[in-house]
């Protein structure tokens, strides 16, 4: 079967026009989604680029459902949305998705990968960590509050160890924690500034790396022998020392340097002075967890999330924008420095200020992004855009193709093939999001295993391996999804009269790709099923389902 090919253009970097910040306070009367569209439109007009038209209803519904709940819409939801004449039906579906339990589960998946890179679980169970994330998003806790809890939790509370996984499953490694705090929460990748000033980014100095490292240098993993529990403990002394590997040691060399805890060029953390031997509330001893009178690590959460730390809210806004739009205003998202300015400086300032002004309300922020015309554009290029012209991802002229995450791919394929419908029916009055997730969790685990990359090395962009191809082609799990069961897609298709190829094509395409088939696609389905014997037809139907759920159109969010 001929697959539908979506327009796609390669990425280029676009020079930013440095403009004065537009504070949220000045634009408060204008809804954020309107301000987004105004600033994007101004840039498009400057460049003389024509944006794509609004997405179709089916394109929008599939996209927003994947972006806000991590799966595709059901057949019933597609048909209901298409038949709804209400002019505000897109707004209503956005609100419904944000209030669904699937939203919290999807955010749990996204932020787990962002925060933990699929690192192995050695000290805190994945279940505890995921529950912390899922509950936080279900309750719509502010992002700065979530981050503060992660950065202050040491795992000493047996009933609340989830957020301590950030430290504990990095084995308390000072350098790994330093790099990931900078990258995830501040949008800066300081890895190459550990041994010397960053060779490619003038903004990032070795002193910046060790200023952040100084918050953690006294911390280490401590295992309580009686409770058999590992926590992130802290000593009352210890300093960072560093010197550049390029420094030539001679009589004029300054030698090793040290720095107190500080974020970049901000004010250093003031530490009280204690007499020797008086640094502790609980002194270190064998099998005793020390507790210092002054905790450096307890200061990091306040420093990172401080209202005057623009980098924190800027990074949060940029990452959330990238999740929805497919590309950060600063791209890559951990390369926020003066030599890599945002494509739309005013817009990033506006988003950052708005996010903080609304109490780091992630649901509100995502809702505004989804309501924008920029988000709701078609993924197909405007007619007047030359296919050979430079890439326009940085202008947001059209929706950017996003490969499905492993969790999205698993959830989408069980929904498309009807396995989710089968399990919903089987659960009956016990059906809820959690019970359904338990029934389908095996698919998610398998897809993450095959498509998620190695622990700590999450692949960026779209990657295909031989193992993945073989899995989709030959694995018994995939074949099991394709075989007819009462209520699944193959069963529904077989129940349609053999000569009603139009109905077969519609049910197939609405279920798998969430859109109506074109006339050509309907004809291809009819030709494929024509003159088949009763014995041949079931396998042919399974082949059709397989062709769609492994197609390029299915594998991308567009």
C-alpha positions as CSV (number, residue, x, y, z in Angstrom):
1,X,0.0,0.0,0.0
2,X,1.3,3.4,-0.9
3,X,1.9,5.4,2.3
4,X,1.0,9.1,2.7
5,X,4.2,11.2,2.9
6,X,4.2,14.3,5.0
7,X,6.2,17.4,4.1
8,X,9.4,17.6,6.1
9,X,12.3,20.0,5.9
10,X,15.8,20.0,7.5
11,X,16.9,22.2,10.3
12,X,19.1,25.3,10.0
13,X,20.0,27.8,12.6
14,X,18.4,31.2,12.2
15,X,20.1,34.4,13.5
16,X,18.0,36.1,16.2
17,X,17.1,39.8,16.2
18,X,18.1,41.0,19.6
19,X,15.2,43.0,21.0
20,X,14.3,44.6,24.3
21,X,12.4,42.3,26.6
22,X,8.6,42.5,26.6
23,X,7.5,42.0,30.2
24,X,4.4,40.0,31.0
25,X,3.1,42.9,33.1
26,X,2.9,45.2,30.0
27,X,1.1,42.6,28.0
28,X,-1.2,41.3,30.7
29,X,-4.4,42.4,29.0
30,X,-3.5,40.3,26.0
31,X,-4.0,36.5,26.3
32,X,-0.7,34.7,26.1
33,X,-1.8,32.6,23.0
34,X,-2.6,35.8,21.2
35,X,0.7,37.4,22.1
36,X,2.5,34.3,20.8
37,X,0.8,34.5,17.5
38,X,1.4,38.2,17.2
39,X,5.2,37.9,17.8
40,X,5.5,34.9,15.5
41,X,3.6,36.7,12.8
42,X,5.8,39.8,13.1
43,X,8.9,37.7,12.5
44,X,7.3,35.9,9.6
45,X,6.4,39.3,8.0
46,X,10.0,40.5,8.5
47,X,11.2,37.4,6.6
48,X,8.5,37.5,4.0
49,X,7.6,33.9,4.8
50,X,4.0,32.6,4.4
51,X,2.8,30.2,7.2
52,X,0.8,27.1,6.6
53,X,-3.0,27.2,7.1
54,X,-4.7,26.0,10.1
55,X,-4.6,22.2,10.6
56,X,-7.6,20.1,9.8
57,X,-9.8,18.9,12.6
58,X,-8.4,15.4,12.4
59,X,-4.8,16.6,12.3
60,X,-5.4,18.9,15.3
61,X,-7.2,16.2,17.4
62,X,-4.4,13.6,16.9
63,X,-1.7,16.1,17.6
64,X,-3.1,17.6,20.7
65,X,-4.2,14.2,22.1
66,X,-0.6,12.9,21.7
67,X,0.9,16.1,23.1
68,X,-1.3,16.3,26.2
69,X,-2.1,12.6,27.0
70,X,0.6,10.6,25.1
71,X,-1.7,8.6,23.0
72,X,-4.1,8.9,20.0
73,X,-7.8,9.5,20.2
74,X,-10.3,6.7,20.1
75,X,-12.5,6.1,17.1
76,X,-15.4,7.4,19.0
77,X,-13.6,10.6,20.0
78,X,-12.6,11.2,16.3
79,X,-16.1,10.8,15.1
80,X,-17.6,12.9,17.9
81,X,-15.1,15.7,17.3
82,X,-15.7,15.8,13.5
83,X,-19.4,16.0,14.0
84,X,-19.3,18.7,16.6
85,X,-20.3,22.0,15.0
86,X,-19.4,24.2,18.0
87,X,-16.9,26.9,17.1
88,X,-15.0,26.4,20.4
89,X,-14.6,22.7,20.1
90,X,-10.8,22.8,20.0
91,X,-10.8,24.8,23.2
92,X,-13.1,22.3,24.8
93,X,-11.0,19.3,23.8
94,X,-7.8,21.0,25.1
95,X,-9.5,21.5,28.5
96,X,-10.8,17.9,28.6
97,X,-7.4,16.5,27.9
98,X,-5.6,18.6,30.5
99,X,-8.1,17.4,33.2
100,X,-7.8,13.8,32.2
101,X,-5.7,11.3,34.3
102,X,-3.9,10.4,31.0
103,X,-2.4,13.9,31.1
104,X,-0.6,13.2,34.5
105,X,0.6,9.9,33.2
106,X,2.0,11.4,30.0
107,X,3.8,14.2,31.9
108,X,5.2,11.6,34.2
109,X,6.7,9.8,31.2
110,X,8.1,13.0,29.7
111,X,9.6,14.4,32.9
112,X,11.0,11.0,34.0
113,X,13.1,10.9,30.8
114,X,14.1,14.6,31.1
115,X,15.1,14.3,34.8
116,X,16.5,10.7,34.9
117,X,17.5,9.8,31.4
118,X,16.2,6.3,32.0
119,X,19.0,5.6,34.5
120,X,18.9,2.3,36.4
121,X,17.0,2.2,39.6
122,X,19.3,1.2,42.5
123,X,18.3,3.0,45.6
124,X,14.7,4.3,45.0
125,X,12.1,2.2,43.2
126,X,10.8,3.5,39.9
127,X,7.3,3.1,41.2
128,X,7.9,5.6,44.0
129,X,9.5,8.1,41.7
130,X,6.8,7.8,39.1
131,X,4.1,8.1,41.7
132,X,5.7,11.4,42.9
133,X,5.8,12.8,39.3
134,X,2.3,11.6,38.4
135,X,0.7,12.9,41.6
136,X,2.5,16.2,41.2
137,X,1.1,16.7,37.7
138,X,-2.3,15.4,38.6
139,X,-2.5,18.1,41.4
140,X,-1.0,20.6,39.0
141,X,1.7,21.6,41.5
142,X,3.8,24.6,40.4
143,X,7.0,23.6,38.6
144,X,9.2,25.6,41.0
145,X,7.7,23.7,43.9
146,X,8.3,20.3,42.2
147,X,11.9,21.3,41.5
148,X,12.4,22.5,45.1
149,X,11.2,19.2,46.5
150,X,13.5,17.2,44.2
151,X,16.5,19.3,45.2
152,X,15.9,19.2,48.9
153,X,14.7,15.5,49.3
154,X,17.4,13.3,50.8
155,X,15.4,10.1,51.1
156,X,15.4,10.0,54.9
157,X,11.6,9.9,55.1
158,X,10.8,6.3,54.4
159,X,7.3,7.3,53.3
160,X,8.5,9.9,50.8
161,X,11.6,8.7,49.0
162,X,10.4,9.3,45.4
163,X,11.9,12.7,44.7
164,X,15.3,11.6,46.2
165,X,15.8,9.4,43.2
166,X,17.3,12.3,41.4
167,X,20.3,12.2,43.8
168,X,20.3,8.6,44.9
169,X,20.2,6.9,41.6
170,X,23.1,9.1,40.4
171,X,24.9,7.4,43.2
172,X,25.5,10.8,44.8
173,X,28.1,11.5,42.1
174,X,29.0,15.2,42.5
175,X,30.0,15.8,38.9
176,X,27.0,14.0,37.4
177,X,24.6,15.9,39.7
178,X,26.3,19.2,38.9
179,X,26.0,18.6,35.2
180,X,22.4,17.5,35.3
181,X,21.2,20.3,37.6
182,X,22.7,22.8,35.2
183,X,21.4,21.1,32.1
184,X,17.8,20.2,33.2
185,X,16.9,23.1,35.5
186,X,19.0,26.0,34.0
187,X,19.4,25.1,30.3
188,X,23.2,25.1,30.2
189,X,25.4,22.2,29.4
190,X,28.6,22.7,31.5
191,X,30.1,19.3,30.8
192,X,33.0,20.8,28.9
193,X,33.6,23.4,31.5
194,X,34.7,20.9,34.2
195,X,38.4,20.7,33.2
196,X,38.8,24.2,31.8
197,X,36.7,27.1,30.5
198,X,34.3,25.9,27.9
199,X,36.2,25.8,24.6
200,X,33.3,26.8,22.4
201,X,31.0,28.9,24.7
202,X,32.6,32.0,26.1
203,X,29.8,32.5,28.6
204,X,30.5,29.3,30.5
205,X,33.6,29.3,32.8
206,X,35.2,26.6,34.9
207,X,34.4,28.7,37.9
208,X,30.7,28.4,37.0
209,X,30.9,24.6,37.0
210,X,32.6,24.5,40.4
211,X,30.3,27.2,41.9
212,X,27.4,24.9,41.3
213,X,29.4,21.8,42.3
214,X,30.2,23.5,45.7
215,X,26.6,23.0,46.7
216,X,27.0,19.2,46.5
217,X,30.7,18.6,47.3
218,X,30.0,17.7,50.9
219,X,27.2,15.3,50.1
220,X,27.5,11.6,49.8
221,X,25.5,8.3,50.0
222,X,25.0,7.0,53.5
223,X,23.5,3.6,54.1
224,X,21.7,3.0,57.4
225,X,22.8,-0.5,58.4
226,X,19.8,-1.0,60.7
227,X,17.1,0.3,58.4
228,X,19.0,-0.9,55.3
229,X,18.1,2.4,53.6
230,X,20.4,4.6,51.6
231,X,20.1,8.4,51.9
232,X,21.8,11.4,50.6
233,X,23.8,12.6,53.6
234,X,26.0,15.7,54.1
235,X,29.2,16.6,55.9
236,X,29.9,19.9,57.6
237,X,33.2,20.5,55.8
238,X,34.8,20.2,52.4
239,X,35.6,22.6,49.5
240,X,35.9,22.4,45.8
241,X,39.3,22.9,44.3
242,X,40.0,23.3,40.6
243,X,42.5,24.4,38.0
244,X,42.5,24.4,34.3
245,X,44.2,21.5,32.6
246,X,45.7,24.1,30.2
247,X,47.3,25.9,33.1
248,X,51.2,25.7,33.1
249,X,52.5,25.2,36.6
250,X,55.4,27.4,37.5
251,X,56.2,30.0,40.0
252,X,53.8,32.5,38.5
253,X,50.9,30.0,38.4
254,X,48.1,30.7,40.9
255,X,47.6,27.0,41.5
256,X,44.4,25.4,42.5
257,X,41.4,27.8,43.0
258,X,38.3,27.4,45.2
259,X,34.9,29.0,45.1
260,X,31.9,29.1,47.5
261,X,28.5,27.9,46.3
262,X,27.1,30.3,43.7
263,X,25.1,30.2,40.5
264,X,27.3,31.6,37.7
265,X,28.2,35.2,38.5
266,X,25.6,35.6,41.2
267,X,26.2,36.4,44.8
268,X,28.0,33.6,46.7
269,X,26.1,31.8,49.4
270,X,27.2,33.1,52.8
271,X,28.2,30.4,55.2
272,X,28.4,30.9,59.0
273,X,31.8,30.2,60.7
274,X,31.9,27.5,63.3
275,X,34.8,26.5,65.7
276,X,36.5,23.3,64.9
277,X,34.4,20.5,66.2
278,X,31.2,22.5,66.4
279,X,30.1,22.1,62.8
280,X,27.5,19.4,63.5
281,X,24.2,18.9,65.1
282,X,25.0,15.1,64.9
283,X,28.7,14.4,64.6
284,X,29.9,11.7,62.2
285,X,30.6,8.3,63.6
286,X,30.5,4.7,62.5
287,X,27.0,3.9,61.2
288,X,25.8,7.4,62.2
289,X,24.5,9.8,59.7
290,X,26.0,13.2,60.3
291,X,23.8,16.3,60.3
292,X,25.7,19.6,59.9
293,X,24.5,22.9,61.5
294,X,24.7,24.5,58.1
295,X,23.7,22.6,55.0
296,X,25.1,23.8,51.7
297,X,22.8,21.5,49.7
298,X,19.7,22.9,51.4
299,X,20.6,26.3,49.7
300,X,20.6,25.0,46.1
301,X,16.8,24.8,45.7
302,X,16.2,28.4,46.8
303,X,19.1,29.6,44.6
304,X,17.9,27.7,41.5
305,X,14.2,28.7,41.8
306,X,14.7,32.2,43.0
307,X,12.6,34.9,41.4
308,X,15.6,36.8,40.3
309,X,17.1,33.7,38.6
310,X,15.9,34.4,35.1
311,X,17.7,31.3,33.8
312,X,15.3,29.0,35.7
313,X,12.1,30.3,34.3
314,X,13.6,30.8,30.9
315,X,14.7,27.2,30.7
316,X,11.3,26.0,32.0
317,X,9.4,28.0,29.4
318,X,11.7,26.9,26.6
319,X,11.5,23.2,27.4
320,X,7.7,23.3,27.6
321,X,7.6,25.2,24.3
322,X,9.8,22.5,22.8
323,X,7.6,19.7,24.1
324,X,4.6,21.2,22.3
325,X,6.2,22.8,19.3
326,X,8.9,20.3,18.4
327,X,11.7,22.7,18.8
328,X,13.0,25.1,21.5
329,X,13.1,28.9,20.9
330,X,16.6,28.2,22.2
331,X,17.7,25.1,20.4
332,X,19.1,22.7,21.6
333,X,17.4,23.4,24.9
334,X,20.6,22.9,27.0
335,X,22.6,25.4,24.9
336,X,21.2,28.7,26.2
337,X,24.1,31.2,25.8
338,X,24.8,34.5,24.0
339,X,26.3,32.8,20.9
340,X,23.1,30.7,20.5
341,X,20.3,33.3,21.0
342,X,16.6,32.4,20.8
343,X,15.0,32.7,17.4
344,X,12.4,35.0,19.0
345,X,14.0,36.9,22.0
346,X,10.9,38.9,22.8
347,X,8.7,35.8,22.8
348,X,11.0,33.8,25.1
349,X,11.1,36.7,27.6
350,X,7.3,37.0,27.4
351,X,6.8,33.2,28.0
352,X,9.3,33.2,30.9
353,X,7.7,36.2,32.6
354,X,4.2,34.8,32.1
355,X,5.1,31.4,33.5
356,X,6.5,32.9,36.7
357,X,3.6,35.5,36.9
358,X,1.1,32.6,36.8
359,X,2.9,30.7,39.6
360,X,4.7,28.2,37.3
361,X,1.3,26.7,36.4
362,X,2.2,24.1,33.8
363,X,-1.4,23.3,32.8
364,X,-2.2,27.0,32.2
365,X,1.0,27.4,30.2
366,X,0.4,24.3,28.0
367,X,-3.2,25.4,27.4
368,X,-2.1,28.7,26.1
369,X,0.4,27.1,23.8
370,X,-2.2,24.7,22.5
371,X,-4.7,27.5,21.9
372,X,-2.3,29.4,19.7
373,X,-2.6,29.5,15.9
374,X,1.1,28.8,15.9
375,X,0.6,25.4,17.5
376,X,-2.6,24.7,15.4
377,X,-0.9,25.1,12.0
378,X,-0.9,22.3,9.5
379,X,2.3,20.3,9.2
380,X,2.0,20.6,5.4
381,X,3.9,23.6,4.0
382,X,2.1,26.5,2.5
383,X,1.6,26.3,-1.3
384,X,3.9,29.3,-1.9
385,X,6.8,27.9,0.1
386,X,9.4,26.5,-2.3
387,X,10.2,22.9,-1.4
388,X,13.9,23.7,-2.1
389,X,13.9,26.8,0.2
390,X,15.8,26.8,3.5
391,X,14.2,25.1,6.4
392,X,11.8,27.3,8.4
393,X,11.4,25.3,11.6
394,X,12.9,28.3,13.5
395,X,10.1,30.5,12.1
396,X,7.3,28.1,13.1
397,X,5.7,28.4,9.7
398,X,4.2,25.0,10.0
399,X,3.8,22.2,12.6
400,X,7.1,20.5,13.1
401,X,7.1,16.7,12.8
402,X,7.9,15.0,16.2
403,X,8.8,11.3,16.4
404,X,6.6,9.5,18.9
405,X,8.4,8.7,22.1
406,X,8.5,5.0,23.0
407,X,5.7,5.4,25.5
408,X,3.6,7.3,22.9
409,X,4.3,4.7,20.2
410,X,3.2,1.8,22.5
411,X,0.1,3.6,23.7
412,X,-0.8,4.6,20.1
413,X,-0.4,1.2,18.7
414,X,-2.5,-0.6,21.3
415,X,-5.2,2.1,20.8
416,X,-5.1,1.9,17.0
417,X,-5.2,-1.9,16.9
418,X,-8.1,-2.0,19.3
419,X,-6.2,-3.8,22.1
420,X,-7.0,-0.9,24.5
421,X,-10.7,-1.2,23.6
422,X,-10.6,-5.0,24.3
423,X,-9.2,-4.4,27.7
424,X,-11.6,-1.6,28.5
425,X,-14.4,-4.0,27.8
426,X,-12.9,-6.7,29.9
427,X,-12.4,-4.4,32.9
428,X,-16.1,-3.4,32.9
429,X,-17.0,-1.5,36.0
430,X,-13.4,-1.7,37.3
431,X,-12.2,0.4,34.4
432,X,-10.2,3.5,35.2
433,X,-6.9,5.0,33.9
434,X,-4.8,3.1,36.5
435,X,-6.5,-0.3,35.9
436,X,-6.2,0.1,32.2
437,X,-2.5,1.1,32.5
438,X,-1.8,-2.1,34.5
439,X,-3.3,-4.2,31.7
440,X,-1.3,-2.5,29.0
441,X,2.0,-1.8,30.9
442,X,3.8,-4.7,29.3
443,X,3.6,-3.1,25.9
444,X,5.0,0.1,27.2
445,X,7.9,-1.6,28.9
446,X,8.8,-3.6,25.7
447,X,8.7,-0.5,23.5
448,X,10.8,1.6,25.9
449,X,13.3,-1.3,26.0
450,X,13.6,-1.4,22.2
451,X,13.1,2.3,21.3
452,X,14.3,4.1,24.4
453,X,18.1,3.8,24.0
454,X,20.6,2.7,26.6
455,X,20.2,3.8,30.2
456,X,21.5,7.4,30.5
457,X,21.7,7.9,26.8
458,X,18.3,8.8,25.5
459,X,18.4,9.1,21.7
460,X,17.7,12.5,20.3
461,X,15.4,12.7,17.2
462,X,14.3,9.8,15.1
463,X,16.5,6.7,15.3
464,X,15.8,3.3,13.7
465,X,17.7,0.1,14.4
466,X,17.6,-3.4,12.9
467,X,16.2,-4.7,16.2
468,X,13.3,-2.3,16.0
469,X,12.5,-3.2,12.4
470,X,12.6,-6.9,13.2
471,X,10.4,-6.3,16.3
472,X,7.7,-4.5,14.2
473,X,7.9,-7.1,11.5
474,X,8.1,-10.4,13.2
475,X,7.6,-10.2,17.0
476,X,4.8,-12.2,18.6
477,X,3.7,-9.2,20.5
478,X,2.9,-7.3,17.3
479,X,1.3,-10.3,15.7
480,X,-0.8,-10.7,18.8
481,X,-2.1,-7.1,18.4
482,X,-3.0,-7.8,14.8
483,X,-5.0,-11.0,15.3
484,X,-8.7,-10.6,15.6
485,X,-10.3,-10.4,19.1
486,X,-13.8,-9.4,19.8
487,X,-13.9,-5.6,19.7
488,X,-10.4,-5.0,18.2
489,X,-9.7,-3.4,14.8
490,X,-9.1,-6.6,12.9
491,X,-12.4,-8.1,14.3
492,X,-14.3,-4.9,13.4
493,X,-12.9,-4.9,9.9
494,X,-13.8,-8.5,9.3
495,X,-17.3,-7.9,10.4
496,X,-17.8,-5.4,7.5
497,X,-19.2,-6.8,4.3
498,X,-16.4,-7.9,2.0
499,X,-17.8,-5.7,-0.9
500,X,-18.1,-2.6,1.3
501,X,-14.5,-1.4,0.7
502,X,-15.4,2.2,1.5
503,X,-16.5,1.4,5.0
504,X,-13.5,-0.9,5.6
505,X,-11.1,1.9,4.5
506,X,-12.9,4.4,6.7
507,X,-12.8,2.2,9.8
508,X,-9.2,1.4,9.2
509,X,-7.9,4.9,8.6
510,X,-10.0,6.5,11.4
511,X,-8.8,3.9,13.9
512,X,-5.1,3.9,13.0
513,X,-4.4,7.4,11.5
514,X,-7.4,9.3,13.0
515,X,-8.4,10.7,9.6
516,X,-10.7,9.8,6.7
517,X,-8.9,8.0,3.8
518,X,-8.4,9.8,0.5
519,X,-10.2,8.6,-2.6
520,X,-7.0,7.0,-3.8
521,X,-6.4,5.3,-0.4
522,X,-9.9,3.9,-0.5
523,X,-9.3,2.5,-4.0
524,X,-6.1,0.9,-2.9
525,X,-7.8,-0.8,0.0
526,X,-10.5,-2.1,-2.4
527,X,-7.9,-3.3,-4.9
528,X,-5.9,-5.1,-2.1
529,X,-9.0,-7.0,-0.8
530,X,-10.5,-7.7,-4.2
531,X,-11.1,-11.3,-5.2
532,X,-9.7,-12.7,-1.9
533,X,-11.1,-16.0,-0.7
534,X,-12.7,-16.4,2.7
535,X,-9.6,-18.0,4.0
536,X,-7.2,-15.3,2.6
537,X,-9.2,-12.3,3.8
538,X,-8.4,-12.4,7.6
539,X,-4.6,-12.3,6.9
540,X,-5.1,-9.5,4.3
541,X,-6.9,-7.4,6.9
542,X,-4.1,-7.9,9.4
543,X,-1.6,-6.9,6.8
544,X,-3.6,-3.7,6.2
545,X,-3.6,-2.9,9.9
546,X,0.1,-3.6,10.2
547,X,0.9,-1.4,7.2
548,X,-0.7,1.6,8.8
549,X,0.6,1.2,12.4
550,X,4.2,0.8,11.1
551,X,3.9,3.6,8.5
552,X,5.9,6.9,8.7
553,X,2.6,8.8,9.2
554,X,1.8,6.7,12.3
555,X,5.4,7.0,13.8
556,X,5.3,10.8,13.8
557,X,3.2,13.4,15.6
558,X,2.3,15.9,13.0
